[in-house]
Amino acid sequence: MIWHPFNQFYYRNNFKKITYAKGVYLFDSHNNPIIDAISSWWVNLHGHANPIIAQAIYEQALKLEQVIFANFTHEPAEQLSQNLLPLLPGKMDYLFFSDNGSTATEVAIKMAVQYFFNQGIKKNKILAFENAYHGDTFGAMSVSEKNIFTFPFSDMLFEVIRIPTPNLENIEDLLQTCHQICKKQDIAAIILEPLIQGAGGMKIYEARYLDELLKLLKKNDILFIADEVMTGFGRTGTLFACDQLQQKPDIICLSKGITGGFLPLGVTACKKYIFDAFYSPELSKTFFHGHSYTANPLACAAANASLQLTCSPATYESWERIRNQHFEFSSMLKNHSKLKNIRCLGTIWAAEMEQAQNQYENPISYIWSEKAIQKGVLLRPLGNTLYILPPYCITKEELNQVYEVIIELLDEN
Ligand SMILES: Cc1ncc(COP(=O)(O)O)c(C=O)c1O
């Protein structure tokens, strides 16, 4: 038997088998098409089974499938660092590889703390936002919101200073609070999901207030870790969400879309001054972190091919078109009695279902998912938060079909 992730078997114990996929469609064993409106957990960028990425992986597999990265380097990783680093907000200097989004954030936290440690400075507190989600490993759980995901492990997680996301109403108080916190606490870094908190319910917050907060924190020598695991590679309408900020990160975490959704890969990018704090004849200053499949050549080859597709004018046009369609859909639903907080950011659309409360503790997500799949669309509400986060190859007609299914479901429920 298989134990599926993030799944309460009481509500879902029957899993549709997907036999193949093409573009925006998944096909089940009866050949029924299902539009993947959530990019298979936010990983897919250019559609399923994209031939350009598939070919790049195939060609790489015939050359070099894997090699220990502690001793060697290879062309796909070198190429990725050359191509990706200059595109990152704040122009990063070093890429550190791992396997997924959680490890990318673990690496970032460890990097930040050891950056100070190596300089003889004891700063080991982390600042994080309420309602955050940074992954499922212990460090990532620690900096995430304490909630249904993490309650069983509460006593085992390290202490984190939590503040609300900034907005017009709270910014003055928040700046005051942070000013006090900075005086009293030894804070190494703030970790945050820029502009939108994904798993926390697609909660959008404004760049200008975040910039004000970051300015203060930076003045107090607190590193800024941008967790762009979900927002990276165009989801928010710019290549990275931090492109919309004045304040730039010291460390950036990426995963999910990095390989176009083909293979697992995490990267943590940093500035040269971070790397320099680890450079020393003293072995104790080494960054002792690594995974067996670090910088897997196949995953790097997929990432290079995906990055090329992402940086094409056609992809930028798709972001714009999806965004405009989302806006039109939102204004059409403006007064819908069963939806509230309708919002969009770039290619992401979200709203709360009025009748249901309480994220995740609410089986409505299961009911909606099942019904939507029967209508040929993959949706996976976050509790009562309904959202669309499609692959960029989705056509106008396919996206309209997703909207129609949402309207039908609202009418039926
Ligand atoms: C912002 C953010 N960080 C980290 C993660 C963890 O990524 P992974 O599921 O690849 O471990 C996620 C996953 O949803 C995420 O949204």
The ligand as an SDF file (V2000), in Angstrom:
LIG
                    3D

 16 16  0  0  0  0  0  0  0  0999 V2000
    7.1820   28.9870    0.1110 C   0  0  0  0  0  0  0  0  0  0  0  0
    7.5150   27.5200    0.2350 C   0  0  0  0  0  0  0  0  0  0  0  0
    8.6740   27.1640    0.7890 N   0  0  0  0  0  0  0  0  0  0  0  0
    9.0340   25.8790    0.9240 C   0  0  0  0  0  0  0  0  0  0  0  0
    8.1850   24.8740    0.4960 C   0  0  0  0  0  0  0  0  0  0  0  0
    8.5850   23.4330    0.6560 C   0  0  0  0  0  0  0  0  0  0  0  0
    8.8870   22.8930   -0.5890 O   0  0  0  0  0  0  0  0  0  0  0  0
    8.9100   21.3070   -0.7970 P   0  0  0  0  0  0  0  0  0  0  0  0
    7.5070   20.8530   -0.7520 O   0  0  0  0  0  0  0  0  0  0  0  0
    9.5490   21.1240   -2.1280 O   0  0  0  0  0  0  0  0  0  0  0  0
    9.7390   20.7380    0.3030 O   0  0  0  0  0  0  0  0  0  0  0  0
    6.9650   25.2060   -0.0810 C   0  0  0  0  0  0  0  0  0  0  0  0
    6.0340   24.1590   -0.5080 C   0  0  0  0  0  0  0  0  0  0  0  0
    4.8780   24.3620   -0.7770 O   0  0  0  0  0  0  0  0  0  0  0  0
    6.6080   26.5710   -0.2110 C   0  0  0  0  0  0  0  0  0  0  0  0
    5.4410   26.9430   -0.7390 O   0  0  0  0  0  0  0  0  0  0  0  0
  1  2  1  0
  2  3  1  0
  2 15  2  0
  3  4  2  0
  4  5  1  0
  5  6  1  0
  5 12  2  0
  6  7  1  0
  7  8  1  0
  8  9  2  0
  8 10  1  0
  8 11  1  0
 12 13  1  0
 12 15  1  0
 13 14  2  0
 15 16  1  0
M  END
$$$$
